Structures are given as structure tokens and as C-alpha cells.
Amino acid sequence: MAYSHRNIVEERKEASQKASQIIAICEQLHITLDPIDWQNFGIRACVTVNTIEIAELLDLSRQDSVAILRQVQIKLLEHAALKTMHTRANLKAVVWSPIDVVQPQEFLSLWIITLVTDERIAIAEYIRNGRRVYEHYELDMDDRNYLAKLFGPVHKGEYQLGDTVTIEEHERKWSGEIVYILGPSKASTSRKYPSRGRHTILGKVYTNDVSSRYIVDCNDGFPHVVNQYQVIRQASESEEQIAKNTIA
């Protein structure tokens, strides 16, 4: 069936309405969109932020403000992480992990973006001049006062600062040094499906709401923040020496 002039007019009207709705939602979320070319592409027009493609107008128009914000965050966080790699090509993000930190901070949120190479890039989300900005975040792991400001006071755990341990995260194993010890995470204890609730560590049984968390430097970018049950064992002396040589 031929696409009539009436169809075109109606689609442009619909596209104009959807574009206005998306722009209004994004303004409330402190997101500044590029001009949406609905005049030429209708509801299939591409929605972009600073020329970074987010999604088609039609797709975004079907989502609520929470889903729109998350989709924009995913794209802009990945773009900011890839910018730090400079000359590296054909990279992409595979995991987006928000980090639980003490509030308030100078940033709105802190994320770890894991690339296909397993490199972990920290990106902070700010609101500046009324708009969201995403920038690479540097962590000084040697400054205990700085770590306390970011994560709260140091806690005691079954493992000690400086211990070399093997951890399991996203079905992968890494070895590294514990550089800080945290208390239980409110986010992990309140999640809908906690990881079985009870975990045996060095012969003792712990629950998610009392076990410590550890910041472990595995020399792959931003350190891993893991729950105690994710520490599967303490490294042997030979493994500790290998890990220290790698970090050095």
C-alpha cells in the first residue's frame, strides 16, 4: 500500500509530540539532548547527547523517566570510559557497576565500567551548570583519609589489610591485595535476592548483613569491592609474591 501524504503528516505530528515529551523529561533529568531531526526521520529519528547515539525516538517514547535516565547513563558512562583508552580501538563496555559510597560527595554517583579487556574504569557522574557530566575518576589508594571519606571508616574483617586473596566476581577469579575493609553494604543487604544469605568463611558462618566487604587491588584498574563471601581463599606465600611483583 502506498504511503500517503496523510500518513506522512500524521507521523510527523506524532514524532513532534514524542520529541517534545522526551525533551521535557530529559530536561527534568538534567540531560541536554541534541536537536532531534523528527522532520526528516519521523519517529525513527535518532536521539543523541553530544552526538552520542542513545536510541531511536520511538524506543525512548515507550519508556518512563527512570528507564530513559538509565539508558542515557549506560551510553554516556561507556563513552566516558572509552575516552580514557585514547588510542585503543574496537573496545566496548560489558559491565556497568554502581559503587556504594558515603554521601554526600562532590559527585552524584560513582560507577565502574568493565571493558571487554577486563580493564575497570571508574567514572563519576556530576551535575554541573544544570546538566549531567561524566568524567574519569582517580582513586588514591594510599590515602586512608581519602578512602574513609569515600567509603566510611575502616572496619575489621576476617581478612586483614595487606592480605593477598583470591576473589570471585561475575564467575571470574582474580588475586589481589586488600587495601581497605568496609562494613556491610545497605544495598547488598536490602536487595531482593541476596546470595543465599549464609556463607561459610574459614569454617565460620556469616550472613550478608554482618559480613565485611573488601576493596581488593587486582592491578586491573579500579579495585574490586567485594563481599566477604566472594573472597574464596587467602593466597599462598608464593601467590602473594607473584601478586606483589605484578602490582609493583
BELNORWO-V284103 format. One record per residue. N is the residue number from 0. RES is the residue in one small letter. SS is DSSP state (A for helix, B for strand, O for the rest). NEAR is the number of other C-alpha atoms within 12 Angstrom. Layout:
BEGIN
<<N RES SS NEAR> <N RES SS NEAR>>
END
This chain:
BEGIN
<<0 m O 4> <1 a O 7> <2 y O 10> <3 s O 10> <4 h A 10> <5 r A 11> <6 n A 14> <7 i A 19> <8 v A 18> <9 e A 17> <10 e A 25> <11 r A 24> <12 k A 20> <13 e A 24> <14 a A 32> <15 s A 28> <16 q A 22> <17 k A 30> <18 a A 37> <19 s A 24> <20 q A 24> <21 i A 38> <22 i A 28> <23 a A 19> <24 i A 24> <25 c A 33> <26 e A 20> <27 q A 19> <28 l O 25> <29 h O 26> <30 i O 35> <31 t O 29> <32 l O 31> <33 d O 22> <34 p O 20> <35 i O 34> <36 d O 23> <37 w A 28> <38 q A 22> <39 n A 17> <40 f A 22> <41 g A 27> <42 i A 33> <43 r A 25> <44 a O 30> <45 c B 29> <46 v B 39> <47 t B 28> <48 v B 27> <49 n O 22> <50 t O 17> <51 i B 22> <52 e B 24> <53 i B 31> <54 a B 30> <55 e B 27> <56 l A 35> <57 l A 27> <58 d A 22> <59 l A 34> <60 s A 30> <61 r O 18> <62 q O 21> <63 d O 17> <64 s A 23> <65 v A 16> <66 a A 20> <67 i A 32> <68 l A 27> <69 r A 22> <70 q A 28> <71 v A 35> <72 q A 37> <73 i A 31> <74 k A 29> <75 l A 34> <76 l A 43> <77 e A 39> <78 h A 31> <79 a A 31> <80 a A 39> <81 l A 32> <82 k A 23> <83 t O 26> <84 m O 22> <85 h O 12> <86 t O 9> <87 r O 14> <88 a O 13> <89 n O 12> <90 l O 22> <91 k O 27> <92 a B 28> <93 v B 23> <94 v B 24> <95 w B 28> <96 s B 29> <97 p B 26> <98 i O 30> <99 d O 27> <100 v O 29> <101 v O 23> <102 q O 16> <103 p O 14> <104 q O 19> <105 e O 17> <106 f O 24> <107 l O 25> <108 s B 29> <109 l B 35> <110 w B 37> <111 i B 38> <112 i B 44> <113 t B 31> <114 l B 31> <115 v O 20> <116 t O 20> <117 d O 26> <118 e O 26> <119 r B 35> <120 i B 41> <121 a B 36> <122 i B 38> <123 a B 33> <124 e B 33> <125 y B 25> <126 i B 20> <127 r B 16> <128 n O 10> <129 g O 14> <130 r B 20> <131 r B 29> <132 v B 29> <133 y B 34> <134 e B 30> <135 h B 30> <136 y O 26> <137 e O 21> <138 l O 27> <139 d O 19> <140 m O 23> <141 d O 14> <142 d O 13> <143 r A 19> <144 n A 16> <145 y A 20> <146 l A 23> <147 a A 24> <148 k A 19> <149 l A 29> <150 f A 31> <151 g O 24> <152 p O 19> <153 v O 26> <154 h O 23> <155 k O 20> <156 g O 27> <157 e O 30> <158 y O 33> <159 q O 24> <160 l O 24> <161 g O 22> <162 d O 32> <163 t B 34> <164 v B 40> <165 t B 32> <166 i B 33> <167 e B 23> <168 e B 24> <169 h O 16> <170 e O 9> <171 r B 13> <172 k B 19> <173 w B 30> <174 s B 36> <175 g B 43> <176 e B 40> <177 i B 40> <178 v B 35> <179 y B 39> <180 i B 36> <181 l B 36> <182 g O 33> <183 p O 32> <184 s O 29> <185 k A 21> <186 a A 18> <187 s A 28> <188 t A 23> <189 s A 14> <190 r O 14> <191 k O 10> <192 y O 11> <193 p O 19> <194 s O 19> <195 r O 17> <196 g O 22> <197 r B 19> <198 h B 24> <199 t B 20> <200 i B 22> <201 l O 16> <202 g O 11> <203 k B 13> <204 v B 17> <205 y B 23> <206 t B 23> <207 n O 30> <208 d O 25> <209 v O 25> <210 s O 34> <211 s O 34> <212 r B 39> <213 y B 41> <214 i B 43> <215 v B 40> <216 d B 37> <217 c O 37> <218 n O 27> <219 d O 25> <220 g B 30> <221 f O 33> <222 p O 35> <223 h B 44> <224 v B 39> <225 v B 39> <226 n B 40> <227 q A 47> <228 y A 37> <229 q A 32> <230 v B 38> <231 i B 26> <232 r B 25> <233 q B 27> <234 a O 25> <235 s O 16> <236 e A 13> <237 s A 13> <238 e A 21> <239 e A 23> <240 q A 19> <241 i A 20> <242 a A 28> <243 k A 23> <244 n A 14> <245 t A 16> <246 i A 19> <247 a O 12>>
END
